[in-house]
Amino acid sequence: MTNEQNNHHKSDEVPDPEEFRYLNPIEDDSDNLEPFDDEKEHRQINTDDPEDITYWANQFQISAQELKLAMTINGNSVRDIKRFLSI
């Protein structure tokens, strides 16, 4: 291979991405992200309190009777009811 062919071959090589990283810097927002933990999911629906049942039925957009049925099947954990309702 002649020098001219050898130089041409080097220019066809893939450039090092680190050389061009400054053109499109990638922002790192990992220091701003906080894990989402909905405290309401860890509570239990009070089956003896009609106001609590009405509140959660409204939150799930179902009737109080449907919520009572869901609690009979899955227990009264908000997280379990959400999972049952696929919310």
Residue frames as qw, qx, qy, qz and C-alpha x, y, z in Angstrom:
[[0.000, 0.889, 0.458, 0.000, 0.00, 0.00, 0.00],
 [0.392, 0.455, -0.040, 0.799, 1.30, 3.42, -0.85],
 [0.162, -0.174, -0.460, 0.855, 1.34, 6.32, 1.63],
 [0.330, -0.050, -0.186, -0.924, -1.55, 7.99, -0.18],
 [0.631, -0.242, -0.650, -0.349, -3.70, 4.86, 0.10],
 [0.485, -0.224, -0.693, 0.484, -2.71, 4.45, 3.75],
 [0.012, 0.084, 0.258, -0.963, -3.66, 8.09, 4.60],
 [0.490, -0.140, -0.391, -0.767, -6.98, 7.67, 2.81],
 [0.609, -0.245, -0.754, -0.018, -7.71, 4.56, 4.85],
 [0.295, -0.191, -0.582, 0.733, -7.12, 6.41, 8.17],
 [0.220, 0.007, 0.023, -0.975, -9.59, 9.15, 7.26],
 [0.596, -0.186, -0.567, -0.538, -12.32, 6.52, 6.76],
 [0.357, -0.119, -0.832, 0.407, -12.02, 5.33, 10.35],
 [0.376, -0.757, -0.492, -0.206, -14.81, 5.95, 12.80],
 [0.093, 0.621, -0.322, 0.709, -14.03, 9.01, 14.94],
 [0.322, -0.144, -0.771, 0.531, -13.70, 8.74, 18.67],
 [0.243, -0.747, -0.537, -0.307, -17.03, 9.81, 20.23],
 [0.509, -0.625, -0.280, 0.522, -15.24, 11.43, 23.15],
 [0.340, -0.038, 0.217, 0.915, -13.82, 14.01, 20.75],
 [0.148, -0.358, -0.452, -0.804, -17.34, 15.17, 19.85],
 [0.323, -0.513, -0.756, 0.248, -19.10, 14.84, 23.19],
 [0.124, -0.363, -0.222, 0.896, -18.91, 18.62, 23.73],
 [0.154, -0.103, -0.501, -0.845, -21.19, 19.17, 20.70],
 [0.639, -0.382, -0.397, -0.537, -24.16, 17.41, 22.31],
 [0.017, 0.293, -0.782, 0.550, -23.55, 17.15, 26.02],
 [0.551, -0.382, -0.715, -0.199, -25.73, 14.70, 27.89],
 [0.309, -0.559, 0.294, -0.712, -27.33, 16.20, 30.96],
 [0.429, -0.100, -0.865, 0.243, -27.28, 14.11, 34.07],
 [0.422, -0.495, 0.001, -0.760, -30.37, 14.69, 36.16],
 [0.684, -0.195, -0.697, 0.093, -29.92, 11.75, 38.51],
 [0.257, -0.042, -0.544, 0.798, -29.22, 14.12, 41.38],
 [0.347, -0.075, 0.027, -0.934, -32.68, 15.71, 40.92],
 [0.657, -0.151, -0.597, -0.436, -34.69, 12.50, 40.73],
 [0.333, -0.270, 0.699, -0.572, -36.35, 11.25, 43.86],
 [0.116, -0.159, -0.970, -0.143, -38.07, 7.91, 44.16],
 [0.483, -0.281, -0.163, -0.813, -41.83, 8.28, 44.06],
 [0.218, -0.157, -0.919, 0.287, -43.40, 6.76, 47.12],
 [0.420, -0.445, -0.267, -0.745, -47.09, 7.38, 47.49],
 [0.088, -0.169, 0.769, -0.610, -47.72, 7.14, 51.22],
 [0.682, 0.041, 0.145, -0.716, -51.43, 6.60, 50.57],
 [0.736, 0.220, -0.589, -0.252, -50.66, 3.26, 48.94],
 [0.338, 0.183, -0.837, 0.389, -49.36, 1.92, 52.25],
 [0.363, -0.100, 0.489, -0.787, -52.53, 2.58, 54.17],
 [0.025, 0.270, 0.962, 0.021, -55.52, 0.42, 54.79],
 [0.344, -0.354, -0.325, -0.807, -59.08, 1.38, 53.91],
 [0.211, -0.021, 0.726, -0.654, -61.16, 1.48, 57.08],
 [0.226, -0.258, -0.844, -0.412, -64.05, -0.85, 56.32],
 [0.213, -0.579, -0.711, 0.336, -65.99, 0.43, 59.36],
 [0.046, -0.547, -0.096, 0.831, -65.87, 4.08, 58.22],
 [0.526, 0.660, 0.535, 0.043, -68.42, 4.97, 55.51],
 [0.136, 0.950, -0.120, -0.256, -66.59, 8.23, 54.76],
 [0.316, -0.541, 0.701, 0.342, -63.33, 6.36, 54.13],
 [0.540, 0.250, 0.782, 0.186, -65.09, 3.92, 51.82],
 [0.384, 0.861, 0.319, -0.096, -66.78, 6.78, 49.95],
 [0.073, -0.861, 0.365, 0.347, -63.45, 8.65, 49.66],
 [0.353, -0.345, 0.797, 0.348, -61.60, 5.64, 48.19],
 [0.535, 0.490, 0.686, 0.062, -64.50, 4.66, 45.95],
 [0.288, 0.935, 0.079, -0.191, -64.34, 8.17, 44.48],
 [0.201, -0.719, 0.572, 0.341, -60.56, 7.94, 44.14],
 [0.386, -0.087, 0.874, 0.283, -60.87, 4.65, 42.25],
 [0.414, 0.212, -0.295, -0.835, -63.90, 5.91, 40.30],
 [0.362, -0.176, -0.898, -0.179, -66.03, 2.97, 41.33],
 [0.568, -0.589, -0.208, -0.536, -69.10, 2.64, 43.52],
 [0.366, -0.538, 0.609, -0.453, -68.86, 2.00, 47.26],
 [0.925, -0.017, 0.264, -0.271, -70.44, -1.40, 46.66],
 [0.822, 0.495, -0.244, 0.140, -67.80, -2.30, 44.06],
 [0.115, 0.673, -0.587, 0.435, -65.07, -1.20, 46.48],
 [0.666, -0.361, 0.500, -0.419, -66.52, -3.39, 49.23],
 [0.970, 0.215, 0.064, -0.094, -66.57, -6.33, 46.84],
 [0.587, 0.636, -0.405, 0.295, -62.94, -5.66, 45.83],
 [0.190, -0.609, 0.605, -0.477, -61.96, -5.48, 49.51],
 [0.883, -0.155, 0.310, -0.316, -63.75, -8.79, 50.18],
 [0.924, 0.363, -0.076, 0.096, -61.68, -10.43, 47.44],
 [0.640, 0.502, -0.272, 0.515, -58.32, -8.69, 48.00],
 [0.527, -0.409, -0.400, 0.629, -58.28, -7.21, 51.49],
 [0.005, -0.952, -0.299, 0.071, -58.35, -3.53, 52.39],
 [0.505, -0.413, 0.241, 0.718, -54.84, -2.45, 51.40],
 [0.352, 0.804, -0.012, -0.479, -54.93, 0.50, 48.98],
 [0.015, 0.548, -0.733, -0.402, -52.03, -1.01, 47.05],
 [0.288, 0.082, 0.951, 0.072, -53.79, -4.37, 46.69],
 [0.420, 0.674, 0.509, -0.331, -57.04, -2.73, 45.57],
 [0.236, 0.770, -0.308, -0.506, -55.13, -0.64, 42.99],
 [0.096, -0.322, 0.890, 0.307, -53.46, -3.79, 41.68],
 [0.367, 0.342, 0.857, -0.116, -56.83, -5.58, 41.51],
 [0.381, 0.799, 0.319, -0.339, -58.42, -2.67, 39.64],
 [0.694, 0.261, 0.309, 0.595, -55.31, -2.36, 37.40],
 [0.023, 0.993, 0.100, 0.052, -54.85, 1.28, 38.31]]
